[in-house]
Amino acid sequence: PDIEMAAHEAGHHMENPDEYAGGAVDTTLNGDGAVNGIDAHNIMGQDMSRPKKRHYHAFATMLGRLVQSRYGRAYTYDVVDK
């Protein structure tokens, strides 16, 4: 459970909220398995299992910031299913 906890906490640093009852839930989060911010079966949920597509938004945002900073070009990136 330690590695899962570390991944869960890293998710918070990437602006992902808790997705379990009693946590710091974003009730506007719906879709991709979440209903009113609750989805127990993922890295931010109760069982701290695998991440879902929505958890990668911070990587896409950060990539845009890095490209802007380094090259002066404004791009936006979307997370897609593989």
mmCIF file of the N, C-alpha and C atoms, coordinates in Angstrom:
data_MODEL
# 
_entry.id   MODEL 
# 
loop_
_atom_site.group_PDB 
_atom_site.id 
_atom_site.type_symbol 
_atom_site.label_atom_id 
_atom_site.label_alt_id 
_atom_site.label_comp_id 
_atom_site.label_asym_id 
_atom_site.label_entity_id 
_atom_site.label_seq_id 
_atom_site.pdbx_PDB_ins_code 
_atom_site.Cartn_x 
_atom_site.Cartn_y 
_atom_site.Cartn_z 
_atom_site.occupancy 
_atom_site.B_iso_or_equiv 
_atom_site.pdbx_formal_charge 
_atom_site.auth_seq_id 
_atom_site.auth_comp_id 
_atom_site.auth_asym_id 
_atom_site.auth_atom_id 
_atom_site.pdbx_PDB_model_num 
ATOM 1   N N  . PRO A 1 1  ? 0.799   -1.223 0.000   1.00 0.00 ? 1  PRO A N  1 
ATOM 2   C CA . PRO A 1 1  ? 0.000   0.000  0.000   1.00 0.00 ? 1  PRO A CA 1 
ATOM 3   C C  . PRO A 1 1  ? 0.834   1.277  0.000   1.00 0.00 ? 1  PRO A C  1 
ATOM 4   N N  . ASP A 1 2  ? 2.104   1.229  0.396   1.00 0.00 ? 2  ASP A N  1 
ATOM 5   C CA . ASP A 1 2  ? 2.909   2.440  0.459   1.00 0.00 ? 2  ASP A CA 1 
ATOM 6   C C  . ASP A 1 2  ? 3.098   3.088  -0.902  1.00 0.00 ? 2  ASP A C  1 
ATOM 7   N N  . ILE A 1 3  ? 3.359   2.279  -1.927  1.00 0.00 ? 3  ILE A N  1 
ATOM 8   C CA . ILE A 1 3  ? 3.550   2.847  -3.262  1.00 0.00 ? 3  ILE A CA 1 
ATOM 9   C C  . ILE A 1 3  ? 2.240   3.423  -3.801  1.00 0.00 ? 3  ILE A C  1 
ATOM 10  N N  . GLU A 1 4  ? 1.136   2.764  -3.498  1.00 0.00 ? 4  GLU A N  1 
ATOM 11  C CA . GLU A 1 4  ? -0.163  3.276  -3.918  1.00 0.00 ? 4  GLU A CA 1 
ATOM 12  C C  . GLU A 1 4  ? -0.461  4.602  -3.220  1.00 0.00 ? 4  GLU A C  1 
ATOM 13  N N  . MET A 1 5  ? -0.121  4.694  -1.937  1.00 0.00 ? 5  MET A N  1 
ATOM 14  C CA . MET A 1 5  ? -0.344  5.932  -1.191  1.00 0.00 ? 5  MET A CA 1 
ATOM 15  C C  . MET A 1 5  ? 0.505   7.062  -1.770  1.00 0.00 ? 5  MET A C  1 
ATOM 16  N N  . ALA A 1 6  ? 1.760   6.758  -2.111  1.00 0.00 ? 6  ALA A N  1 
ATOM 17  C CA . ALA A 1 6  ? 2.633   7.775  -2.703  1.00 0.00 ? 6  ALA A CA 1 
ATOM 18  C C  . ALA A 1 6  ? 2.063   8.254  -4.037  1.00 0.00 ? 6  ALA A C  1 
ATOM 19  N N  . ALA A 1 7  ? 1.579   7.329  -4.861  1.00 0.00 ? 7  ALA A N  1 
ATOM 20  C CA . ALA A 1 7  ? 0.989   7.703  -6.145  1.00 0.00 ? 7  ALA A CA 1 
ATOM 21  C C  . ALA A 1 7  ? -0.274  8.530  -5.937  1.00 0.00 ? 7  ALA A C  1 
ATOM 22  N N  . HIS A 1 8  ? -1.089  8.158  -4.953  1.00 0.00 ? 8  HIS A N  1 
ATOM 23  C CA . HIS A 1 8  ? -2.311  8.905  -4.631  1.00 0.00 ? 8  HIS A CA 1 
ATOM 24  C C  . HIS A 1 8  ? -1.954  10.339 -4.226  1.00 0.00 ? 8  HIS A C  1 
ATOM 25  N N  . GLU A 1 9  ? -0.989  10.475 -3.339  1.00 0.00 ? 9  GLU A N  1 
ATOM 26  C CA . GLU A 1 9  ? -0.589  11.809 -2.876  1.00 0.00 ? 9  GLU A CA 1 
ATOM 27  C C  . GLU A 1 9  ? 0.046   12.623 -4.002  1.00 0.00 ? 9  GLU A C  1 
ATOM 28  N N  . ALA A 1 10 ? 0.816   11.977 -4.889  1.00 0.00 ? 10 ALA A N  1 
ATOM 29  C CA . ALA A 1 10 ? 1.368   12.672 -6.053  1.00 0.00 ? 10 ALA A CA 1 
ATOM 30  C C  . ALA A 1 10 ? 0.232   13.177 -6.940  1.00 0.00 ? 10 ALA A C  1 
ATOM 31  N N  . GLY A 1 11 ? -0.852  12.401 -7.019  1.00 0.00 ? 11 GLY A N  1 
ATOM 32  C CA . GLY A 1 11 ? -2.029  12.838 -7.773  1.00 0.00 ? 11 GLY A CA 1 
ATOM 33  C C  . GLY A 1 11 ? -2.582  14.157 -7.259  1.00 0.00 ? 11 GLY A C  1 
ATOM 34  N N  . HIS A 1 12 ? -2.538  14.361 -5.944  1.00 0.00 ? 12 HIS A N  1 
ATOM 35  C CA . HIS A 1 12 ? -2.991  15.638 -5.386  1.00 0.00 ? 12 HIS A CA 1 
ATOM 36  C C  . HIS A 1 12 ? -2.095  16.790 -5.852  1.00 0.00 ? 12 HIS A C  1 
ATOM 37  N N  . HIS A 1 13 ? -0.796  16.538 -5.955  1.00 0.00 ? 13 HIS A N  1 
ATOM 38  C CA . HIS A 1 13 ? 0.125   17.581 -6.429  1.00 0.00 ? 13 HIS A CA 1 
ATOM 39  C C  . HIS A 1 13 ? -0.131  17.933 -7.887  1.00 0.00 ? 13 HIS A C  1 
ATOM 40  N N  . MET A 1 14 ? -0.837  17.047 -8.585  1.00 0.00 ? 14 MET A N  1 
ATOM 41  C CA . MET A 1 14 ? -1.208  17.300 -9.971  1.00 0.00 ? 14 MET A CA 1 
ATOM 42  C C  . MET A 1 14 ? -2.669  17.722 -10.081 1.00 0.00 ? 14 MET A C  1 
ATOM 43  N N  . GLU A 1 15 ? -3.193  18.255 -8.984  1.00 0.00 ? 15 GLU A N  1 
ATOM 44  C CA . GLU A 1 15 ? -4.534  18.858 -8.917  1.00 0.00 ? 15 GLU A CA 1 
ATOM 45  C C  . GLU A 1 15 ? -5.671  17.850 -9.044  1.00 0.00 ? 15 GLU A C  1 
ATOM 46  N N  . ASN A 1 16 ? -5.427  16.588 -8.717  1.00 0.00 ? 16 ASN A N  1 
ATOM 47  C CA . ASN A 1 16 ? -6.498  15.600 -8.713  1.00 0.00 ? 16 ASN A CA 1 
ATOM 48  C C  . ASN A 1 16 ? -7.096  15.514 -7.311  1.00 0.00 ? 16 ASN A C  1 
ATOM 49  N N  . PRO A 1 17 ? -8.421  15.604 -7.197  1.00 0.00 ? 17 PRO A N  1 
ATOM 50  C CA . PRO A 1 17 ? -9.062  15.528 -5.881  1.00 0.00 ? 17 PRO A CA 1 
ATOM 51  C C  . PRO A 1 17 ? -9.227  14.079 -5.423  1.00 0.00 ? 17 PRO A C  1 
ATOM 52  N N  . ASP A 1 18 ? -9.545  13.909 -4.147  1.00 0.00 ? 18 ASP A N  1 
ATOM 53  C CA . ASP A 1 18 ? -9.938  12.594 -3.652  1.00 0.00 ? 18 ASP A CA 1 
ATOM 54  C C  . ASP A 1 18 ? -11.216 12.181 -4.365  1.00 0.00 ? 18 ASP A C  1 
ATOM 55  N N  . GLU A 1 19 ? -11.426 10.878 -4.484  1.00 0.00 ? 19 GLU A N  1 
ATOM 56  C CA . GLU A 1 19 ? -12.628 10.369 -5.134  1.00 0.00 ? 19 GLU A CA 1 
ATOM 57  C C  . GLU A 1 19 ? -13.296 9.294  -4.285  1.00 0.00 ? 19 GLU A C  1 
ATOM 58  N N  . TYR A 1 20 ? -13.251 9.507  -2.961  1.00 0.00 ? 20 TYR A N  1 
ATOM 59  C CA . TYR A 1 20 ? -13.901 8.578  -2.040  1.00 0.00 ? 20 TYR A CA 1 
ATOM 60  C C  . TYR A 1 20 ? -14.707 9.367  -1.018  1.00 0.00 ? 20 TYR A C  1 
ATOM 61  N N  . ALA A 1 21 ? -15.758 8.746  -0.503  1.00 0.00 ? 21 ALA A N  1 
ATOM 62  C CA . ALA A 1 21 ? -16.626 9.403  0.481   1.00 0.00 ? 21 ALA A CA 1 
ATOM 63  C C  . ALA A 1 21 ? -15.797 9.824  1.689   1.00 0.00 ? 21 ALA A C  1 
ATOM 64  N N  . GLY A 1 22 ? -15.985 11.058 2.120   1.00 0.00 ? 22 GLY A N  1 
ATOM 65  C CA . GLY A 1 22 ? -15.258 11.587 3.260   1.00 0.00 ? 22 GLY A CA 1 
ATOM 66  C C  . GLY A 1 22 ? -13.972 12.296 2.888   1.00 0.00 ? 22 GLY A C  1 
ATOM 67  N N  . GLY A 1 23 ? -13.569 12.217 1.624   1.00 0.00 ? 23 GLY A N  1 
ATOM 68  C CA . GLY A 1 23 ? -12.353 12.880 1.173   1.00 0.00 ? 23 GLY A CA 1 
ATOM 69  C C  . GLY A 1 23 ? -12.649 14.267 0.637   1.00 0.00 ? 23 GLY A C  1 
ATOM 70  N N  . ALA A 1 24 ? -11.613 14.944 0.180   1.00 0.00 ? 24 ALA A N  1 
ATOM 71  C CA . ALA A 1 24 ? -11.751 16.276 -0.421  1.00 0.00 ? 24 ALA A CA 1 
ATOM 72  C C  . ALA A 1 24 ? -12.204 16.087 -1.866  1.00 0.00 ? 24 ALA A C  1 
ATOM 73  N N  . VAL A 1 25 ? -13.489 15.834 -2.038  1.00 0.00 ? 25 VAL A N  1 
ATOM 74  C CA . VAL A 1 25 ? -14.088 15.449 -3.316  1.00 0.00 ? 25 VAL A CA 1 
ATOM 75  C C  . VAL A 1 25 ? -14.539 16.678 -4.104  1.00 0.00 ? 25 VAL A C  1 
ATOM 76  N N  . ASP A 1 26 ? -14.349 16.652 -5.408  1.00 0.00 ? 26 ASP A N  1 
ATOM 77  C CA . ASP A 1 26 ? -14.906 17.659 -6.311  1.00 0.00 ? 26 ASP A CA 1 
ATOM 78  C C  . ASP A 1 26 ? -16.206 17.078 -6.859  1.00 0.00 ? 26 ASP A C  1 
ATOM 79  N N  . THR A 1 27 ? -17.336 17.502 -6.314  1.00 0.00 ? 27 THR A N  1 
ATOM 80  C CA . THR A 1 27 ? -18.632 16.929 -6.679  1.00 0.00 ? 27 THR A CA 1 
ATOM 81  C C  . THR A 1 27 ? -19.045 17.238 -8.113  1.00 0.00 ? 27 THR A C  1 
ATOM 82  N N  . THR A 1 28 ? -18.324 18.124 -8.793  1.00 0.00 ? 28 THR A N  1 
ATOM 83  C CA . THR A 1 28 ? -18.642 18.415 -10.196 1.00 0.00 ? 28 THR A CA 1 
ATOM 84  C C  . THR A 1 28 ? -17.999 17.405 -11.134 1.00 0.00 ? 28 THR A C  1 
ATOM 85  N N  . LEU A 1 29 ? -17.147 16.533 -10.596 1.00 0.00 ? 29 LEU A N  1 
ATOM 86  C CA . LEU A 1 29 ? -16.462 15.531 -11.408 1.00 0.00 ? 29 LEU A CA 1 
ATOM 87  C C  . LEU A 1 29 ? -17.426 14.409 -11.754 1.00 0.00 ? 29 LEU A C  1 
ATOM 88  N N  . ASN A 1 30 ? -17.731 14.295 -13.043 1.00 0.00 ? 30 ASN A N  1 
ATOM 89  C CA . ASN A 1 30 ? -18.628 13.254 -13.539 1.00 0.00 ? 30 ASN A CA 1 
ATOM 90  C C  . ASN A 1 30 ? -18.061 12.712 -14.843 1.00 0.00 ? 30 ASN A C  1 
ATOM 91  N N  . GLY A 1 31 ? -18.266 11.443 -15.092 1.00 0.00 ? 31 GLY A N  1 
ATOM 92  C CA . GLY A 1 31 ? -17.770 10.806 -16.303 1.00 0.00 ? 31 GLY A CA 1 
ATOM 93  C C  . GLY A 1 31 ? -16.505 10.027 -16.047 1.00 0.00 ? 31 GLY A C  1 
ATOM 94  N N  . ASP A 1 32 ? -16.129 9.184  -16.989 1.00 0.00 ? 32 ASP A N  1 
ATOM 95  C CA . ASP A 1 32 ? -14.940 8.346  -16.884 1.00 0.00 ? 32 ASP A CA 1 
ATOM 96  C C  . ASP A 1 32 ? -14.994 7.490  -15.609 1.00 0.00 ? 32 ASP A C  1 
ATOM 97  N N  . GLY A 1 33 ? -16.207 7.154  -15.172 1.00 0.00 ? 33 GLY A N  1 
ATOM 98  C CA . GLY A 1 33 ? -16.398 6.323  -13.988 1.00 0.00 ? 33 GLY A CA 1 
ATOM 99  C C  . GLY A 1 33 ? -16.780 7.078  -12.734 1.00 0.00 ? 33 GLY A C  1 
ATOM 100 N N  . ALA A 1 34 ? -16.611 8.387  -12.723 1.00 0.00 ? 34 ALA A N  1 
ATOM 101 C CA . ALA A 1 34 ? -16.933 9.188  -11.534 1.00 0.00 ? 34 ALA A CA 1 
ATOM 102 C C  . ALA A 1 34 ? -18.377 9.675  -11.575 1.00 0.00 ? 34 ALA A C  1 
ATOM 103 N N  . VAL A 1 35 ? -19.017 9.652  -10.409 1.00 0.00 ? 35 VAL A N  1 
ATOM 104 C CA . VAL A 1 35 ? -20.368 10.193 -10.253 1.00 0.00 ? 35 VAL A CA 1 
ATOM 105 C C  . VAL A 1 35 ? -20.347 11.102 -9.031  1.00 0.00 ? 35 VAL A C  1 
ATOM 106 N N  . ASN A 1 36 ? -20.605 12.385 -9.268  1.00 0.00 ? 36 ASN A N  1 
ATOM 107 C CA . ASN A 1 36 ? -20.552 13.388 -8.196  1.00 0.00 ? 36 ASN A CA 1 
ATOM 108 C C  . ASN A 1 36 ? -19.222 13.342 -7.453  1.00 0.00 ? 36 ASN A C  1 
ATOM 109 N N  . GLY A 1 37 ? -18.148 13.104 -8.184  1.00 0.00 ? 37 GLY A N  1 
ATOM 110 C CA . GLY A 1 37 ? -16.811 13.114 -7.608  1.00 0.00 ? 37 GLY A CA 1 
ATOM 111 C C  . GLY A 1 37 ? -16.379 11.813 -6.969  1.00 0.00 ? 37 GLY A C  1 
ATOM 112 N N  . ILE A 1 38 ? -17.233 10.806 -6.958  1.00 0.00 ? 38 ILE A N  1 
ATOM 113 C CA . ILE A 1 38 ? -16.902 9.534  -6.308  1.00 0.00 ? 38 ILE A CA 1 
ATOM 114 C C  . ILE A 1 38 ? -16.659 8.457  -7.359  1.00 0.00 ? 38 ILE A C  1 
ATOM 115 N N  . ASP A 1 39 ? -15.499 7.812  -7.260  1.00 0.00 ? 39 ASP A N  1 
ATOM 116 C CA . ASP A 1 39 ? -15.156 6.654  -8.082  1.00 0.00 ? 39 ASP A CA 1 
ATOM 117 C C  . ASP A 1 39 ? -14.125 5.872  -7.280  1.00 0.00 ? 39 ASP A C  1 
ATOM 118 N N  . ALA A 1 40 ? -14.569 4.846  -6.602  1.00 0.00 ? 40 ALA A N  1 
ATOM 119 C CA . ALA A 1 40 ? -13.703 4.110  -5.672  1.00 0.00 ? 40 ALA A CA 1 
ATOM 120 C C  . ALA A 1 40 ? -12.590 3.337  -6.354  1.00 0.00 ? 40 ALA A C  1 
ATOM 121 N N  . HIS A 1 41 ? -12.743 3.033  -7.633  1.00 0.00 ? 41 HIS A N  1 
ATOM 122 C CA . HIS A 1 41 ? -11.816 2.119  -8.290  1.00 0.00 ? 41 HIS A CA 1 
ATOM 123 C C  . HIS A 1 41 ? -10.810 2.822  -9.186  1.00 0.00 ? 41 HIS A C  1 
ATOM 124 N N  . ASN A 1 42 ? -9.920  3.606  -8.591  1.00 0.00 ? 42 ASN A N  1 
ATOM 125 C CA . ASN A 1 42 ? -8.839  4.276  -9.301  1.00 0.00 ? 42 ASN A CA 1 
ATOM 126 C C  . ASN A 1 42 ? -7.828  4.793  -8.297  1.00 0.00 ? 42 ASN A C  1 
ATOM 127 N N  . ILE A 1 43 ? -6.758  5.391  -8.776  1.00 0.00 ? 43 ILE A N  1 
ATOM 128 C CA . ILE A 1 43 ? -5.673  5.822  -7.900  1.00 0.00 ? 43 ILE A CA 1 
ATOM 129 C C  . ILE A 1 43 ? -6.102  6.888  -6.895  1.00 0.00 ? 43 ILE A C  1 
ATOM 130 N N  . MET A 1 44 ? -7.103  7.679  -7.208  1.00 0.00 ? 44 MET A N  1 
ATOM 131 C CA . MET A 1 44 ? -7.580  8.709  -6.286  1.00 0.00 ? 44 MET A CA 1 
ATOM 132 C C  . MET A 1 44 ? -8.781  8.237  -5.467  1.00 0.00 ? 44 MET A C  1 
ATOM 133 N N  . GLY A 1 45 ? -9.234  7.023  -5.723  1.00 0.00 ? 45 GLY A N  1 
ATOM 134 C CA . GLY A 1 45 ? -10.390 6.466  -5.033  1.00 0.00 ? 45 GLY A CA 1 
ATOM 135 C C  . GLY A 1 45 ? -10.012 5.623  -3.829  1.00 0.00 ? 45 GLY A C  1 
ATOM 136 N N  . GLN A 1 46 ? -10.992 4.955  -3.303  1.00 0.00 ? 46 GLN A N  1 
ATOM 137 C CA . GLN A 1 46 ? -10.830 4.177  -2.079  1.00 0.00 ? 46 GLN A CA 1 
ATOM 138 C C  . GLN A 1 46 ? -9.817  3.047  -2.218  1.00 0.00 ? 46 GLN A C  1 
ATOM 139 N N  . ASP A 1 47 ? -9.814  2.348  -3.347  1.00 0.00 ? 47 ASP A N  1 
ATOM 140 C CA . ASP A 1 47 ? -8.903  1.199  -3.458  1.00 0.00 ? 47 ASP A CA 1 
ATOM 141 C C  . ASP A 1 47 ? -7.525  1.559  -4.025  1.00 0.00 ? 47 ASP A C  1 
ATOM 142 N N  . MET A 1 48 ? -7.307  2.828  -4.362  1.00 0.00 ? 48 MET A N  1 
ATOM 143 C CA . MET A 1 48 ? -6.023  3.323  -4.864  1.00 0.00 ? 48 MET A CA 1 
ATOM 144 C C  . MET A 1 48 ? -5.413  2.386  -5.905  1.00 0.00 ? 48 MET A C  1 
ATOM 145 N N  . SER A 1 49 ? -6.234  1.988  -6.880  1.00 0.00 ? 49 SER A N  1 
ATOM 146 C CA . SER A 1 49 ? -5.754  1.117  -7.945  1.00 0.00 ? 49 SER A CA 1 
ATOM 147 C C  . SER A 1 49 ? -5.186  1.960  -9.080  1.00 0.00 ? 49 SER A C  1 
ATOM 148 N N  . ARG A 1 50 ? -5.467  1.651  -10.305 1.00 0.00 ? 50 ARG A N  1 
ATOM 149 C CA . ARG A 1 50 ? -4.831  2.311  -11.440 1.00 0.00 ? 50 ARG A CA 1 
ATOM 150 C C  . ARG A 1 50 ? -5.410  3.694  -11.736 1.00 0.00 ? 50 ARG A C  1 
ATOM 151 N N  . PRO A 1 51 ? -4.595  4.567  -12.341 1.00 0.00 ? 51 PRO A N  1 
ATOM 152 C CA . PRO A 1 51 ? -5.093  5.878  -12.752 1.00 0.00 ? 51 PRO A CA 1 
ATOM 153 C C  . PRO A 1 51 ? -6.030  5.744  -13.948 1.00 0.00 ? 51 PRO A C  1 
ATOM 154 N N  . LYS A 1 52 ? -6.854  6.753  -14.121 1.00 0.00 ? 52 LYS A N  1 
ATOM 155 C CA . LYS A 1 52 ? -7.750  6.820  -15.268 1.00 0.00 ? 52 LYS A CA 1 
ATOM 156 C C  . LYS A 1 52 ? -7.358  8.015  -16.129 1.00 0.00 ? 52 LYS A C  1 
ATOM 157 N N  . LYS A 1 53 ? -7.923  8.072  -17.312 1.00 0.00 ? 53 LYS A N  1 
ATOM 158 C CA . LYS A 1 53 ? -7.596  9.123  -18.279 1.00 0.00 ? 53 LYS A CA 1 
ATOM 159 C C  . LYS A 1 53 ? -7.655  10.511 -17.652 1.00 0.00 ? 53 LYS A C  1 
ATOM 160 N N  . ARG A 1 54 ? -8.658  10.770 -16.846 1.00 0.00 ? 54 ARG A N  1 
ATOM 161 C CA . ARG A 1 54 ? -8.819  12.111 -16.270 1.00 0.00 ? 54 ARG A CA 1 
ATOM 162 C C  . ARG A 1 54 ? -7.677  12.510 -15.341 1.00 0.00 ? 54 ARG A C  1 
ATOM 163 N N  . HIS A 1 55 ? -6.927  11.561 -14.841 1.00 0.00 ? 55 HIS A N  1 
ATOM 164 C CA . HIS A 1 55 ? -5.846  11.873 -13.912 1.00 0.00 ? 55 HIS A CA 1 
ATOM 165 C C  . HIS A 1 55 ? -4.585  12.388 -14.612 1.00 0.00 ? 55 HIS A C  1 
ATOM 166 N N  . TYR A 1 56 ? -4.546  12.314 -15.914 1.00 0.00 ? 56 TYR A N  1 
ATOM 167 C CA . TYR A 1 56 ? -3.367  12.743 -16.668 1.00 0.00 ? 56 TYR A CA 1 
ATOM 168 C C  . TYR A 1 56 ? -3.443  14.189 -17.159 1.00 0.00 ? 56 TYR A C  1 
ATOM 169 N N  . HIS A 1 57 ? -4.505  14.891 -16.809 1.00 0.00 ? 57 HIS A N  1 
ATOM 170 C CA . HIS A 1 57 ? -4.668  16.270 -17.305 1.00 0.00 ? 57 HIS A CA 1 
ATOM 171 C C  . HIS A 1 57 ? -3.503  17.165 -16.915 1.00 0.00 ? 57 HIS A C  1 
ATOM 172 N N  . ALA A 1 58 ? -2.932  16.952 -15.743 1.00 0.00 ? 58 ALA A N  1 
ATOM 173 C CA . ALA A 1 58 ? -1.833  17.806 -15.284 1.00 0.00 ? 58 ALA A CA 1 
ATOM 174 C C  . ALA A 1 58 ? -0.597  17.646 -16.171 1.00 0.00 ? 58 ALA A C  1 
ATOM 175 N N  . PHE A 1 59 ? -0.337  16.432 -16.661 1.00 0.00 ? 59 PHE A N  1 
ATOM 176 C CA . PHE A 1 59 ? 0.794   16.234 -17.559 1.00 0.00 ? 59 PHE A CA 1 
ATOM 177 C C  . PHE A 1 59 ? 0.611   17.040 -18.841 1.00 0.00 ? 59 PHE A C  1 
ATOM 178 N N  . ALA A 1 60 ? -0.596  17.013 -19.383 1.00 0.00 ? 60 ALA A N  1 
ATOM 179 C CA . ALA A 1 60 ? -0.876  17.759 -20.611 1.00 0.00 ? 60 ALA A CA 1 
ATOM 180 C C  . ALA A 1 60 ? -0.742  19.260 -20.378 1.00 0.00 ? 60 ALA A C  1 
ATOM 181 N N  . THR A 1 61 ? -1.239  19.732 -19.244 1.00 0.00 ? 61 THR A N  1 
ATOM 182 C CA . THR A 1 61 ? -1.139  21.152 -18.906 1.00 0.00 ? 61 THR A CA 1 
ATOM 183 C C  . THR A 1 61 ? 0.319   21.577 -18.734 1.00 0.00 ? 61 THR A C  1 
ATOM 184 N N  . MET A 1 62 ? 1.091   20.770 -18.002 1.00 0.00 ? 62 MET A N  1 
ATOM 185 C CA . MET A 1 62 ? 2.494   21.094 -17.766 1.00 0.00 ? 62 MET A CA 1 
ATOM 186 C C  . MET A 1 62 ? 3.297   21.080 -19.066 1.00 0.00 ? 62 MET A C  1 
ATOM 187 N N  . LEU A 1 63 ? 3.012   20.148 -19.957 1.00 0.00 ? 63 LEU A N  1 
ATOM 188 C CA . LEU A 1 63 ? 3.702   20.121 -21.241 1.00 0.00 ? 63 LEU A CA 1 
ATOM 189 C C  . LEU A 1 63 ? 3.463   21.426 -22.001 1.00 0.00 ? 63 LEU A C  1 
ATOM 190 N N  . GLY A 1 64 ? 2.242   21.916 -21.990 1.00 0.00 ? 64 GLY A N  1 
ATOM 191 C CA . GLY A 1 64 ? 1.933   23.188 -22.631 1.00 0.00 ? 64 GLY A CA 1 
ATOM 192 C C  . GLY A 1 64 ? 2.722   24.338 -22.030 1.00 0.00 ? 64 GLY A C  1 
ATOM 193 N N  . ARG A 1 65 ? 2.835   24.345 -20.709 1.00 0.00 ? 65 ARG A N  1 
ATOM 194 C CA . ARG A 1 65 ? 3.602   25.404 -20.029 1.00 0.00 ? 65 ARG A CA 1 
ATOM 195 C C  . ARG A 1 65 ? 5.087   25.324 -20.378 1.00 0.00 ? 65 ARG A C  1 
ATOM 196 N N  . LEU A 1 66 ? 5.626   24.111 -20.421 1.00 0.00 ? 66 LEU A N  1 
ATOM 197 C CA . LEU A 1 66 ? 7.048   23.946 -20.744 1.00 0.00 ? 66 LEU A CA 1 
ATOM 198 C C  . LEU A 1 66 ? 7.361   24.376 -22.176 1.00 0.00 ? 66 LEU A C  1 
ATOM 199 N N  . VAL A 1 67 ? 6.506   24.024 -23.111 1.00 0.00 ? 67 VAL A N  1 
ATOM 200 C CA . VAL A 1 67 ? 6.704   24.435 -24.503 1.00 0.00 ? 67 VAL A CA 1 
ATOM 201 C C  . VAL A 1 67 ? 6.620   25.957 -24.619 1.00 0.00 ? 67 VAL A C  1 
ATOM 202 N N  . GLN A 1 68 ? 5.667   26.554 -23.930 1.00 0.00 ? 68 GLN A N  1 
ATOM 203 C CA . GLN A 1 68 ? 5.521   28.016 -23.942 1.00 0.00 ? 68 GLN A CA 1 
ATOM 204 C C  . GLN A 1 68 ? 6.781   28.681 -23.382 1.00 0.00 ? 68 GLN A C  1 
ATOM 205 N N  . SER A 1 69 ? 7.256   28.167 -22.258 1.00 0.00 ? 69 SER A N  1 
ATOM 206 C CA . SER A 1 69 ? 8.436   28.743 -21.616 1.00 0.00 ? 69 SER A CA 1 
ATOM 207 C C  . SER A 1 69 ? 9.695   28.574 -22.471 1.00 0.00 ? 69 SER A C  1 
ATOM 208 N N  . ARG A 1 70 ? 9.874   27.403 -23.024 1.00 0.00 ? 70 ARG A N  1 
ATOM 209 C CA . ARG A 1 70 ? 11.101  27.107 -23.765 1.00 0.00 ? 70 ARG A CA 1 
ATOM 210 C C  . ARG A 1 70 ? 11.110  27.655 -25.180 1.00 0.00 ? 70 ARG A C  1 
ATOM 211 N N  . TYR A 1 71 ? 9.977   27.555 -25.868 1.00 0.00 ? 71 TYR A N  1 
ATOM 212 C CA . TYR A 1 71 ? 9.932   27.905 -27.284 1.00 0.00 ? 71 TYR A CA 1 
ATOM 213 C C  . TYR A 1 71 ? 9.047   29.105 -27.607 1.00 0.00 ? 71 TYR A C  1 
ATOM 214 N N  . GLY A 1 72 ? 8.330   29.609 -26.610 1.00 0.00 ? 72 GLY A N  1 
ATOM 215 C CA . GLY A 1 72 ? 7.478   30.768 -26.843 1.00 0.00 ? 72 GLY A CA 1 
ATOM 216 C C  . GLY A 1 72 ? 6.252   30.462 -27.689 1.00 0.00 ? 72 GLY A C  1 
ATOM 217 N N  . ARG A 1 73 ? 5.877   29.219 -27.754 1.00 0.00 ? 73 ARG A N  1 
ATOM 218 C CA . ARG A 1 73 ? 4.711   28.816 -28.555 1.00 0.00 ? 73 ARG A CA 1 
ATOM 219 C C  . ARG A 1 73 ? 3.612   28.307 -27.644 1.00 0.00 ? 73 ARG A C  1 
ATOM 220 N N  . ALA A 1 74 ? 2.408   28.748 -27.910 1.00 0.00 ? 74 ALA A N  1 
ATOM 221 C CA . ALA A 1 74 ? 1.260   28.343 -27.099 1.00 0.00 ? 74 ALA A CA 1 
ATOM 222 C C  . ALA A 1 74 ? 0.552   27.159 -27.742 1.00 0.00 ? 74 ALA A C  1 
ATOM 223 N N  . TYR A 1 75 ? 0.652   26.026 -27.110 1.00 0.00 ? 75 TYR A N  1 
ATOM 224 C CA . TYR A 1 75 ? -0.034  24.824 -27.565 1.00 0.00 ? 75 TYR A CA 1 
ATOM 225 C C  . TYR A 1 75 ? -0.873  24.289 -26.410 1.00 0.00 ? 75 TYR A C  1 
ATOM 226 N N  . THR A 1 76 ? -1.933  23.618 -26.748 1.00 0.00 ? 76 THR A N  1 
ATOM 227 C CA . THR A 1 76 ? -2.684  22.882 -25.746 1.00 0.00 ? 76 THR A CA 1 
ATOM 228 C C  . THR A 1 76 ? -2.652  21.412 -26.149 1.00 0.00 ? 76 THR A C  1 
ATOM 229 N N  . TYR A 1 77 ? -2.643  20.571 -25.156 1.00 0.00 ? 77 TYR A N  1 
ATOM 230 C CA . TYR A 1 77 ? -2.563  19.129 -25.373 1.00 0.00 ? 77 TYR A CA 1 
ATOM 231 C C  . TYR A 1 77 ? -3.753  18.472 -24.694 1.00 0.00 ? 77 TYR A C  1 
ATOM 232 N N  . ASP A 1 78 ? -4.280  17.457 -25.346 1.00 0.00 ? 78 ASP A N  1 
ATOM 233 C CA . ASP A 1 78 ? -5.396  16.699 -24.797 1.00 0.00 ? 78 ASP A CA 1 
ATOM 234 C C  . ASP A 1 78 ? -4.933  15.294 -24.473 1.00 0.00 ? 78 ASP A C  1 
ATOM 235 N N  . VAL A 1 79 ? -5.472  14.759 -23.404 1.00 0.00 ? 79 VAL A N  1 
ATOM 236 C CA . VAL A 1 79 ? -5.217  13.367 -23.049 1.00 0.00 ? 79 VAL A CA 1 
ATOM 237 C C  . VAL A 1 79 ? -6.206  12.512 -23.843 1.00 0.00 ? 79 VAL A C  1 
ATOM 238 N N  . VAL A 1 80 ? -5.683  11.499 -24.508 1.00 0.00 ? 80 VAL A N  1 
ATOM 239 C CA . VAL A 1 80 ? -6.528  10.626 -25.327 1.00 0.00 ? 80 VAL A CA 1 
ATOM 240 C C  . VAL A 1 80 ? -6.311  9.174  -24.937 1.00 0.00 ? 80 VAL A C  1 
ATOM 241 N N  . ASP A 1 81 ? -7.275  8.342  -25.270 1.00 0.00 ? 81 ASP A N  1 
ATOM 242 C CA . ASP A 1 81 ? -7.101  6.907  -25.056 1.00 0.00 ? 81 ASP A CA 1 
ATOM 243 C C  . ASP A 1 81 ? -6.110  6.377  -26.061 1.00 0.00 ? 81 ASP A C  1 
ATOM 244 N N  . LYS A 1 82 ? -5.339  5.381  -25.652 1.00 0.00 ? 82 LYS A N  1 
ATOM 245 C CA . LYS A 1 82 ? -4.346  4.829  -26.577 1.00 0.00 ? 82 LYS A CA 1 
ATOM 246 C C  . LYS A 1 82 ? -4.938  3.793  -27.467 1.00 0.00 ? 82 LYS A C  1 
# 
